[in-house]
Amino acid sequence: MAGYMMKLSKGAIKERQAWENAGIELPKFDIEKMEALTKENPTWVHFGAGNIFRGFIAVLQQELLNSGKARTGIVAVETYDHEIIDCIYEPYDNLSLLVLMEPDGTLRKKVVASISESLVGDTSREKHWKRLEDIFKSKSLQVVSFTVTEKGYSLTDISENYLPDVINDFKRGPESPKHFISKVTALAYLRYKNGKLPVAFVSMDNCSHNGDVLKNAFLTVAEKWVDNGHVEREFLEYLNDREKVSFPWTMIDKITPRPSEKIKDHLNKIRFEDARILCTGKNTFIAPFVNAEVPEYLVIEDDFPNGRMPLEAAGVLFTDRETVDMVEKMKVTTCLNPLHTALAVFGCLLDYKLIAHEMQDKHLRKLVEKIGYVEGMPVVVNPGIIDPKAFIDEVINKRLENPFIPDSPQRIATDTSQKVGIRFGETIKTYASREDLNVEDLKYIPLAIAGWLRYLLGINDKGEKFELSPDPMLEELKEHLEGIEIGNPDSVGSKLKPILSNKKIFGVDLYEVKLAEKIEGYFKEMITGKNAVRNVLAKYLDE
C-alpha cells in the first residue's frame, strides 16, 4: 500500500485497510443496498446540502444505518447553489469526509455515506425535478427537513415587499416555481394531489419557532395560489391539518465553519487525495471534507404524522413544543449567544480575528464568565432535558476556546442590532420584572451594550478605522452617533438616547429600567482616548 492515495469514492473505500491505517472510520453498512432501498422507498429528503447538513444531520442517519436501526438514506437537495451538487456531491459518489476537531488538537475522521442521491432542486434540471416529484408522491416519505438559513424562508425584502421571484410565483402557480418556498409548496401540492399523504416538514435552521416560520411561508404561497385560482382551497386545509402535515419546532446547535486550511494540510499529509477547498460562484466555501466541533445538540418537537426514524438512538432529543422553546431560550438568552455577542464587539475593538484567541484574554474571558454565570444563570430558563450549567460550562471551557474552530468576531458581529434584544434584552426584562432581583445590579451586560455602541464608531482601541460588519440598521445607528469624538467624552451629549430608548432594538426602554445612564457612563469612559476600551475592561474586571 506504499504510496497509496485515498480517493473519496465508493470503489476506493473498499480498500478498507489503507483508510483504517490513516485513522479514518468507514461506514459499516452496504452502501449500494441502502441506495437501492431508498430509490424504491424514500423516507427522508433534506433541502440545503451545505456543511451543517453534511457534518451533523447526515451523520445521525449514518449512525442508524451502521447499527441496523435504519435501512434507507437521505436524499440531499440543493436549491440555492447548484455547484454544491455538481462539484462536491456527484464527483465523490455523495460521500464526504467528516473531521471532528477536539480543543486539544485531536482529529476524529470518518467517511459519511448516508446520502443516497443528490439533486438540484430546480425545474430547469428536468431529470432531478422529475425525481423530486416522484419522491413527494411516495407513501414512504416521512420527513422533509431544511437547513437553508433563516433568509431562505423569507418571501420579502427588508422593506417588507414581496421579492420579484415570489410575485411571479404567485401569478404562475405551482407549475415552474422559482423561489425556494414556492418550490417546496409545489411539491407539497403534489403530495396532496396524490392522496393527501401525511408528512412532516422540519426546519432545522437556527431561528426561533422555526416550524411556524416555515409553515407561515408555505401558507402565504398557498393562499395566493388559492386566490389566483391555481389550487383548491382544500390544499390549505391539508397544510393546516396536523394529522396530515406537521411543522415541528427544533433547536439545533453545532458549529460547522467553512473548510479549514489547517485541516486541508493535515489531510494532504495523510495522503487523502481530495483535500481541496472550493469557493462557488455564489461564494459558498465547501470541500469534499467537512470540519466541525464535537459538541452537537438537536432537539425536535415529536410530531410526525407519517412516522419517523429512531434518531434518539443517535442522540437527538425528542420532546414537546414548550420544551423546544425553553431549550432555545436557554441557549439564545443566556448560555451561548450573549457570550458570543460580547466577544464579537470587543474582539473587533481589540483587533482579534479568532474567538478562541479572545478566550486567552483574561479580561474577555472574565467578561463572558460574569455575563453567563453571574448575571445570566440566576434567570436562566431550565428546560429539564439539558442542564443549563453543564451546557454553559461546555461553551466556556471547551467550545469558545477551541482553536480549531476558525470563527471570527467579525462574522458574529453581523446584524447585532437584530440580536441584542434577545441576547441581552430578555435578561434585562426578567431582572426588571422579578421582585427578588434588582435590574440596577447588572454591570456586565450593560458593559457589553456600551461595547457595542463603542464598536459602532468604527474605530478600534488603537484609534484605527475598521470595517463594521453588515447590519440592516447600520446607517441609522451611525447617524445617531455622528459627531461623537474619541478623546472628547463631552461630545456624547444626548446622542445615545434614541438608541438606548428604542424598544425595537432592546425589547425595553433602557432609561425606563434605569440602566441607560450606566451604559452612557461606560461608553464615555471608553472614548477618553487610545486604549480606553482596554482600561475600562481592566477597571471593572480586575476588581
N, C-alpha and C positions, 0 to 999 in steps of 0.2 A: 504493500500500500504506500510505499515511499513516493512522495511527490503527488499523491492523490489530492485533487482539488474537489471540495464538496460543492456540488451544484444543487440548487434548490429545485428539485423536480421529483415526481413520483417514482421515476425509474432510479434516480440516484440514491434516494433514501433507503432503497432496498439493500444497499451496501452498508448494512447497519453498523458493522464493526468500526469503520472509519469515523462515523458520526459519534458513536458512543465513546470512542477513544478521545474525541475532542470535547467530551463532556456535554454533548447535546442529546437531550431526551427526545425520543421519537414516538410517533403515535403507536398505540397498542391495539389498533383495530384495522380491519381490512378496508382500505380507502375506496377501492373500486366497488366493493359491495355496498358501502354507505352511499356512494354516488348513485348507484342503480336504484336502491330503495327510495332515495329522496326524489329521484326523477319520477318514479311511479306514484309515490305518496308524499308530496312535500308537506312539512308540518310548520316550518318557520322561515319567514322571509325577513330580511333586515335591510332597511334603507339607510344609507350613509356608511360607505365602505372604508372609512378612514381609520386612523390609528387607535382610537378608543375601542372601536369595534374589533379590530384585529388583535389588540393587546389585552382585551378583557372579555368582551361578550362571546367572541368565537371560542375563547379558551374554556369558558364554562361548559359549552356543549361538547368540547373535546373531552373534558373530564367525564361526562356522562357516557360518551362513546367508548372511552378507554375502559370504563367499569361495566359496560354492557347495559347501562340503565337507559341508553338511547340507541336507536339504530339508524336514524336519519340525521343529516347535517343541516346547515343553514344555507339558504340561497341569499347571496350578497348582491345588493342593488345599489348603484350609484347614479343619482340624477343630476348632480351639480357638476362634477369634474370627471368627465368621461375618461381622461387619461389614466386615472387610478385603475380602472378595469383593463384598459388596453396595455398599460406599461407595467403594472405591478401585480395584477391578478393573473391574467391569461398567460403571460410568458413563463410564469412559475407554477403552473398547474393549480392555481388557487391556494398554494401553500404560503406560509410566512414563517420567519424565524423570530421567535419572541426572546428578548433578552431582558431579564428582570434584574434591576440594579439595587443591590443592598447598600446601605450607607457606608459599610466598611470596605466597599470596592468589590465584594464578591459578585460574580455574574452567574445567574442561572439561565441556561439556554434550552429552549425546546422548539421543535417544529410543530406548528399548528396546522392541522389538516381537516378541520371540521366544516370547511366551506365546500359545499357540493358543487356549486356552479356560481359564476359571477355574471351579472347582466348590467348593461347600460339601460337605465330606466327612461327611455325616450322613444317616442313614436317614430322618429327618423331611423332608428335601428329596428327594422321590421321584425327580424328573427327574434331578437331579445324581447321586444314588446309582446309579440305573439306568445312567447314562453311565459311571460309575466301574466298575461291574460289567462292562460291555461292553469297556472298555479292558483290564481284567485278564484277559478271555477271549481277547484278541488275540494271535495268534502273534508279531506285530511288536514287542510290548513288550519292551524290553531292560533298561531302568533304572528303578527306583523309588527316588528319593532323598529325604532328610529334612533339614530344619533346624527342629527342634521344641523345642530346648533339652534339656539333659540330663534335666530334670524330666519331659519328655514321655514318656520311656521307662519311668518308674518306676511300678510296679504297687502299691507300698506307701507307707504314710505314714512319718513319722520314727521311729515305734516298730516298724517292720517288719511292720505289719499290712496285709493287703490293703485297698485302697480300696473303699468301698461299690459303686461302679460296676463295679469289677473282679469282686467277689464275684457280683454279678448276672449279669455276662457269662459267668462260669464256669458258672453254673446254666443260663443260657438258650441257650448255644451261639452259632453264627455268624449267627443269624437277624437280630437287631436290636441289634448291639453299640453300647456307649456310650463305653467308654474308647478312646482313640486306638489303642493297640496291638491291642486286640481287633478294631477296625475293619479294620486292615491285615492282621491274621491271617485274618480272614474273607474278605478279598479274595484273599489267597494261597491259601486253601482252594478258592475258585472257580477259580483258575488250575490248581490240582492236579486238580480235577474235570473240567477241560476238556482233558485230555491230558497232565497233569504237565508243563506248559510251563515252559521254563527262564526265569530272570530273576535280576537282581542287585538286592538291597536295600542301598542305600548311605547310611549315616548320614554326614552332613556336619556334625554337631554337634561342638562343641569339648569332647570328653571322651575320656579315654584309652581306647584299644582299643574305639573306638565301635562297630565292627562286631560285636564279641562282646556288648556291652551290648544292642544291638538284637536279635541272634539269641537271647540268653537270655530276653529278654522275650517274643519270639514263641513260643519253645519252652515257656515256662511256661503261656501261654494254651492252646497246642495240646495239651499234656499233660493239662491239666484237662478239656479238651473230650473227649479220648480216654477219660479216666477216667469222665466223666459220660455216655459213650455218644453224644455228639453227632457225632463224626467218627471215621473209620477210623484205626487205628494206622499205616497206610501213609502217611497225611498227615505224620506225624512223620518217617518215613523220607525222604520227599520234601524236607522242610525241612533234613534233615541230609545230603542228597546234594549234594556240592559240584559235581557235574557238572550238576545241575539248578538249585540255588539257592545263591547266594553272598551273603556279608555282608562285603564288603571293609572293611578299616580305612582311615581317611582322616585327614589333618591339614589343617585349614582355618585361615586367618589373614587377616582383613581387618576393619577397624573400620568399621561402618556404624551410626553413632549415630542417635538419634531426629532427626526433621527439625529443621533449624536455622532460627531466626527470621531470622538474617542472610541465609541463602540465600533464604528466602521473600521478603525485602525486595528482594534483587537480582533475583529472577525477576519480581516486580511491576514493577520499573523497566524491564525489557526487554520488557514487555507480554505476559508469559505469563499467560494468564487463570486458570489453575488452581493458583495458588500459595496453597494454604490447608492448614492443619495440623489434623488431626482427632485427638481422643482418644476412642477407642471406649469402650463400656460396660465392657470388660474391661481398660481402662487401657493399651491399645496406642496409642503415638503414631505416626501414619502420615500420609502425604500423597501426592498424585499424583506428587510428586518424591521422590527418594532422594538424600541426601548421604553421601558416603563418602570415605575416604582413598584415595590412588592405589595404594600397595603392596598386593599380594594374593598369597597362596600357597594352592594346593590340591594336596595330594599324595595319590594314591589307589593302593591295592593293586590291581594289574591282574588282576582275577578276575571275568570277565563271561561266564557260561555261554551267553548268547544274543547275544554281540557287544556293541559299544558305539560311540558316536560318537567321531570322532577329536579328542578335546578337547586332545590335546597340541599341536594347531595353534593353540590359544587360550591356551597357556601352562601347562596342567595338567601336573603331573609324575606319570607312571605308574611304579610300581616294585613291589618285593615287600613283604611284610608287615613284615619286620625293619627295612627302611629307613624305612617309615612311622613305626614305633615310635621309631626313632632321631631322626627329624625332630621328632617330638612332644616327646621328652625334651630335645632341644637347646633348643627354644622354651620349654618349661614349667619346666625346671630351671635354665636359665642365661640365655638371650638376650632374653627378654621378660618373662615372668610374675614372676620375683623382683624385677625393677626396678619393675614395676607395684605390687607389694605394699609395697615400701619407700616409694614415693611416696605410696601411699594412706594409710598410717598417719601418716606425718609431715605429709602435706598436711592431714589433719583436725586434727592438733595445732596446726599453724601457720596454720589458718584459710584455706587455699587452696580455691578452688572449681573450678579447672581444672588438669588435669595439665600442660598447655602452660605455664601461668604458673609452676608449680613448677620447670620446666626453666630458667627465668630466674633461679632462686635458686641462687647459686654453691655453697652447701653441699649442697643436694639434688641438684644436677646431679653434683657430685663424688662424692656417696654412690653414685648408681647407676653411675657410671663405675667406682668401686672394686669394687662388688659384681659387676658384669659382667665387666670386663676383668681386674682384679687377682685376684679370688677365684674367679670362675666359669670363665673361659676355660681355666685350667690343667686343669680336669676336664671340659670340655665334651664332649658326645657329638657326633662328626662324622659326619653321615650320608652325606657324599660328594656327594649331588645338590644340596645347598645348603651354601654356605660359611658356617660359624658367624660368622666375623669380619665378613664382608660383611653378614650378617643383623643382628648387634648394632650395627654402625656405622649402618645404616639406622634401626634402632629409636631409638638415642640422638640421632642428628643430624637425622633427618627426622620420624619418626613421633611420638615423645613430645612434640616441641616444636611440632607443628602447631597453631596457634591456632584453626584452623577445625574441629578435631575437639573438639566440646564434651563431652569425657569428664572425669568428676569423680572426685577421690579418694574421695568418699563412696560412689559406686557400686562402685568397685573394692575398697573395704574390706569389702564384703558377704562373709559366710561365710569370713573369713580363717582361722578355726580349721580349716577343711576344706582349706585350701590350703597352709599353712606347711610341712607335712610333705613335700610335693612340691617346693615352690618353694625352700625352704632346707634341709630335712632331707636330701634326696638328695645335695646337695653336701657337707654335713657328713659323711654316711656315707662318701662316696668319700674325703674327706680322711683320715678315721679308718682306712680300710682300706688306704691306699696307703703303702708304706714310704718313698717319695720325698717325701711331703708330711707336714706336721705340722698336725693339726687345731687346735692351740693358736695357730697363726699367724693364724687367722681373726680379723678385727677388725670388719669392716663388716657381715657377715651377723649376727653377734651384736648389733651395734648396732641393726640393723633389727628383730630379735626383741625387744630391750629397748624399742624404739619402739612395737611392737605392744602390749606389756604396759602401757606408759605410756598408750597410746591407750585401753585398756580401762577406765581410771579415769573416762573420760567428761568430763574437764576439760582444756581446751586450755592452751596455753603462757601465755596471759594470765590464767589462773585462772578462766575462764568455763566453765560447763557446755555440752556439746554433745551432740547425739543420736547414739548409736552406731548403725552400720549393722546390719541384721539378720544374725544368726548363730545356728545351732542350738545352740551351746554357750554362748551369752552369759550365761545365768543362772548356770550352773555356774562359769564363769570369774569372774564378778563376786563370787560367794560367796567364792572363794579370796582375792580381793583386798580383801575388806571389812576396814575398819579401817586401811588404808594412807592416810596423810595427806600432802598436798602441804606441804612445809616441814618434814617430820619423817621423814628417811630411816631413823631407828631403828624406825619403825612397820612397816617391811617384815618384820623378823624372818625366819621361815621360810615366809612366806605364798606365795612364788613356787614353792616346792618341788613341790607337787602338779601344777603346770602344766609346769615345766621337766623334770620326770622322766617326763612322760606320753608313752609311745611311740606312743599312738594319735594324738597331736597332731603330734609331730615325726618319728615313724618311728624315733626313737632317744631314749635317756635322756641328756639333756644333761649330767647330773652324771657319768655313766659316761665320756663322751668329753671331760670336763674343760673344758666351755665354760660351764656354768651359772653358775659364780662370776663369770666375766667379765660375763655378761649381768646378773646381780644388781648388780654394781658400776655398770654403765652406768645401770641403772634407778634406783638410789639417787641417782646424780648428777642424773638427770632430774626428781627430785621435790624438789630442795632449795628450790624456790620459783618465783615467776614468771620467765619467760624462761630457765628452766633447760634446756629442750629445745634452744633455740637455742644456748645457751652450750656444751652438750655437743657439738652438731654442729660448732660453730666450733673447739672444743678438738681434736677428732680429725680434722677435715677441712682445717684451715688449716695442718696440720703440713708 
